[in-house]
Amino acid sequence: MTTLETVPEGHVEGHPIERRMVRFDWTETPAHWVPGDAFSSHVINVLHLLLPAGESWFIDVVNRVRPQITDPELQEAVKPFIQQESWHAQAHQRVLEALDQQQVDTTEFTSRLEHMFNDVLKPDHRTWPGFLRSWMERRNLAAVAAIEHFTAVLGHWILTNERLDQLGADPQMLDLLRWHGAEEVEHRALVFDAHRAVGGRWSQRVTAMLTVAPMLTYYWITGVRFLAAHDPRYPAGPPSWKEYFKASGDGRLPTLRQLFDRVPRYLKPSYHPNQDFSTQMALDYIARSPAAKAARSRRQQ
């Protein structure tokens, strides 16, 4: 089958191709966008809490090491990566604004995240000794590479998930998640390759993953609990692991195995993100995404 989007000739697998300025309309999307399932809706809604501040931090981390990248292709690929991440942050911020309109105030949680990313993880290193500054820059880059591993895993999961469609999940939200997921799969190797290009070591990649995996788990759990506590329409009682295992067993959420089974491979010295997933599968979705189609139409006018 011919698609509107194909991998360009000479393109490096796992690097971004271009920015796609997609837009979404949230006026008809409920907070519980998986019908009758507030729990699964909010487990995935945590993405909207984490990504606006998180993606901005990713951009800062990559920009700090960009002058050190000497490979022309990799240097050029950084630009569409930053553009994609910036657009992702904006898209998820719009969802937070829509949730606020539905009386789900996320300000307390997102303010804490912004403090962590902007004040704790993004200090001005210019006064630090050169060797320590370089180490911290590579360390942060390794952390972003580990997070990008999980965003690619989630992207592949949502691209291949059919259960949410069967349940009548909101098509606008599914399109956002799949467009974003497709671009995460598309650029899955960019930060990993940048880390290696500036002298990042395998040992640093390992320690970063061993830090990132539990931290992401912690913030996801606290994010779900926060949304449930601040949603006036959430059913009585706090979220539970029993609900998670039921929902993931039914295909409404990724299982723990789907989320973490590639981590041991990631920890191997021989691992590279291009060993997982397919750029063309991601582009196949972008070719049929309603929001991406509309963006192409606007660009051609």
N, C-alpha and C positions, 0 to 999 in steps of 0.2 A: 504494500500500500504506500502510495506517495504521500508525504506529509508536507506541510507548509514550512516546517522547520527541520533542517538537517544539519549534521555536523559539518562545518565548512572544511574544505580541503586544506590540509596542513595544520588544522587546529589541534592543539595539545589536549588530549583527553583529560578531563577533570578540571579544566580551567574555564572560566566564564566566557560566554560569547558576546553578550550585549546586555544593556539595561532594557527592561520592558516596563514602561510606565503605566501599569495597570491601575484601575480604579474600581471601587466597589460601592454599592449603595446598601447601607445597613438599616434603612427605615423599616423594612419588613422582617428583619431577622430577630428572633427572640433570644434572650439570654440562654434559655434552654433549647438550643438549636437542634439537638437530637430529641425528637418527639418523645415525651414521657420519660426522659432520662436526664434529670438535672445533674446527676453525678458525672456521667460521661461527658456531658457538655462542659462542665467546669474543669474536669481533668485536662481537657484540650484547651479550654479558655486560659489556662495558666500560661500558655505560649504568649498570649497578648500582654500578660503582666511582665514577663521576663524579657521580651525581645526589644521593645523600644530602647531601653537603656542598654541592654546587652549588645545589640547590634552597633550602637554608637561607640561602645567600648572596643568592639572588634575593629572598627574603622580606625580608631586612634592607635591601636596596637600595630596594625599593619602599616599605617602611615609613618610611624616612628622608625620602622626598619626599612622602609622603601628605598631611601637613598643608598642603602648597603647592597641592594640587589643589582648584580651586574649582568645577569642574563637578560637580553633584550626582550624575548618573548614573555618571560615571567614578569619583568618590569611593566610591560604593556598590559598584561592580564590583570594587574592590580587595579587598574582604573575601572573596568566594568565590574570587578568584585566589589569595590567600594560603592559604586553606583547602585548595584543590586542590593547590598546590605542597607544602604540609606533608604531605598524605596521600601524595603521590607519593614524597617522601623516605622516609617510613616503609615504604612498600611495597617499595622497592628495598633498603632496609636489611635487611628480612627475607630477601631473596634472598642477600645477602652472608652472613648467618648460616647459611643453608642450604648455601652453598658451603663455608663453614668446616667444617660437619659432613661434607662430602665431601672433606676434606683439601686444600681450595684456600684457603689462608690469605691474605686480601687486606689484612691490617692494615698492612703496610709501605706499600703504595701509598695506601690511604685516609688514613693518618696524614699523609703528605706533602700530600695534597689539603686536608685539614682545616687544616694549617698555612698553606697558601697562602690559602685563603678567609678564615680567621679572624684570622690575624696579619698577612698582607700586604695583602689586598684589603679587610679590614673594620676598619681602624683607627678610633680615636675622633677624629673631625674637629672636636669642639667647641672645641678651642683654636686651630684654624686661623683665619686672617682670613676674614671672611664671604664675600668674592668667590671665594676659592680653595675654600672648603668647598662653596659652591653649584656651582662648576664640577665638582668631583670627584663630587658627587652626581649631576649630569646625565651625566657621563662614564660612571659605573658603570651608570646606567640605560640609556644607549645600548648598553653592552656586553651587558646582559641582553636588550635588545630584539633584538640580533644573534643571541644564543644561541637566543632564542625562535623566531627565523626557522628555525633548523636543527631545533629540536625539532618544529616544525610540518611541516617537510619530511619528517622521519623518521616522524612520525605519519601523514601521508598515505600514505607508502610502505607502512608495515605494514598500514594499513587496506585497501589495495588489493592487497596481495600474496596470491597464491594458491599460489605454489610451495612455501612452507613447509608448508602444509596437505597438499599432495600428497606431500611427503616424510615425513609423519607426525610433524612437530615436536610437542613436548609442548604439549597444549592449554592447560594452566595458564599456561605462559610466554607463549603467544600471546595469551591473554586479558589478562594483565597488560600486555603491550606495546601491545595494541590499545586497551584502556581508557585507558591513559596517553596514547597517541597521539591518541585521540579528544578528550581534554580539552585537549591541546596545540593541536589544530586549533581547538577551540571558543574558547579564550581567546587566539588567535594575535595579536590586535591590542592587547591590554590594555597591555602595557609600552610598546609603540610609541606609543600614544596618550598614556600618562602622560608619556613623554619630551617630546612636543610640548607638553603642557599646562603643564609647568613651565619652558618656555623653551628646551628642547633644540633645537639647530640641525641642519640637514641635514648640514653639514660634520662635526659631531661624530658623527652617525650613520654617515657614511662611514668616518671614521678608526677608529671602534669596530669596524665590520665587517672592515676590513682588518687589524685586530689579532686579532679573535676567530677568524676562519676558519683562519689558520695555527696558532693556539694549540690550537684544538679538534682539528685534524689531528694535531698533535704528541702531545697527551695520548691520543688514540685509538690511535695507533701504539704508544706506550709502554705503554698499558694492555693491548693484545693481547699484546705481548711479555711483560709481567709475568705475565699469566694463564697463558700457555703455559709459562713457566719455573717457575711454582709449582704446576702441575697435574701430579700424579704419573702421571696417565693420558694425558697429551698425547703424541701420536706423536713420535718422535725428530726432531730438527731444528727450527730456529726458524721462526716464521711468515714467509711471503714474499708479495711483491706478486703473484707468479704465482698463488698460491692465491686471493688476493683477486679478481683479474681473472677467474679461472675461476668462482669462486662468484658474483660479481656478474653475470657473463654468463649464469649459469644461473638467476638470479632469487632466489638464496638470500640475497643482500646487495644493498643499493642500489648502483648504479653511481656513479662519480665525477660523471657528467653529471647523474644524478638528485639528487645531493647539492648540486652547486654551480651548476647552470645558471640558477637564479633569482637568484644573487648580483648579476649586472649590473643586473637590474631593481631589486633592493633599493637599489642605489646611486643610482638616479635620484631627483631632487627630487620627482617626482610619485608615487612609489611609496607604496602603503599595503598592509598585509598582507591586507586583505579582497579584494584583487585575485586572491589565490590561495586555492584550496581552498573547502570547503563546510562550514558548521556543521551543516547538516541531515544530510550524509553521516556526520559524526562522531556525531551523536545517533542515527542509525539503528543504528550499531554498539552504542552504549551500551544501546539498547533490547533488544538480543539477547545482550549480554554475560552469561555465566553469573554472574560475580562481581557485576556491577551489578544483575542481577535479584535475587540473594540479598540485596544491600544494601537494595534497595527493600522486599523482603519483611520484613526485620528492622525497618525503619523503620515499616512499617504495623502491626506487631504491638503 
